[in-house]
Amino acid sequence: MFYFGYNFLKGKNIFSTSRTYYAIFDNVDQLLPSAAVQLNGFRVGVVDRIQFAPNSYKVVVRLVITEDHVKLPKNSEAHIVSDLLGTRTLQLTLGNAQKLADPGDTLISVRELGITDEIKNAIMPIKKQVESLAGSIDTVLKGFNNVFNRKTQDGLSSSFASINNSIVRLEHAIGEVDVLVTEERRKLSQIFTNLRSITENFEKNNDKLTNVFTNLDKITDDVAKSNVNKTFTELQQAIGQLNAVLAGIERGEGSLGQLAKNDSLYNNLESSSKNLSLLLEDLRLHPKRYVQFSVFGRKDKSTKN
């Protein structure tokens, strides 16, 4: 009874024909003896022994298949799997080989990641990122502590006070603009009314404006068609002749040139003008002296002056 109870607790059935197989793993990940050997979720055997291989640190797992009808192909696999509670079991996956594995053969060993391993693999990158982020935050906080010293804080307080004053002034300016717009609203309305009237007049006099622009177009065409080049040529010739006359005057040629350049002619003319003035003044004062030149009658020569 003791032998029966001992093997029962180990998961062995002493009344069934059992077959022993082996699987070699680099790490059994806390797989314990008496762990269940399952096929498609059904228990078909038990892990009998776990030990190191001779002259090696690889772990040899001996498993016992207690179900008689379970036949393992040669390329069957033994997987170490874990459930949500962390319990390790040995899961068999049947191969597709035609030849069956003999008792004592070594199965293909596969160690699958458990829930803990998957969580660990998922958390480790996050942990590294959190550590890196913590270092960055610490550096940033040190930078903030260095930047936001007492002097900087006072400057920020002054800046915020200036911003507040600017906002108050802006509100005051906006209020004044609002009042101005309210006061000038009537004038703006009148301006827009005048603009509307102007546009309506343009619309009503569209035909007249068209005629005006047509006449302007015709005038420009007539000007373009006229012999403008000939006119400018004649004008240039006239300017050339005028320049020649002015050059002759500048050189003292002709009467105008002599008058402009010869001082004696000017002086003679001035002297003659003075003498003529004196003669006319004397004629006005003493007309009898010049009676022989009178046209009103002949003076008697016998009469004494």
Protein Blocks (a to p, Z undefined) as FASTA:
>chain_A
ZZmmmmmmnopafkbccdddddddfblghpaehiacdeehiafbdcfbdcddehiabdcd
ddddfbfklccdfkbccdddddfkopacddddddfbfbdcdehiacdddddddfklmmmm
mmmmmmmmmmmmmmmmmmmmmmmmmmmgmklmmmmmmmmmmmmmmmmmmmmmmmmmmmmm
mmmmmmmmmmmmmmmmmmmmmmmmmmmmmmmmmmmmmmmmmmmmpcfklmmmmmmmmmmm
mmmmmmmmmnopajklmmmmmmklmmmmmmmmmmmmmmmmmmmmmmmlmmmmpckbccdf
kbcZZ
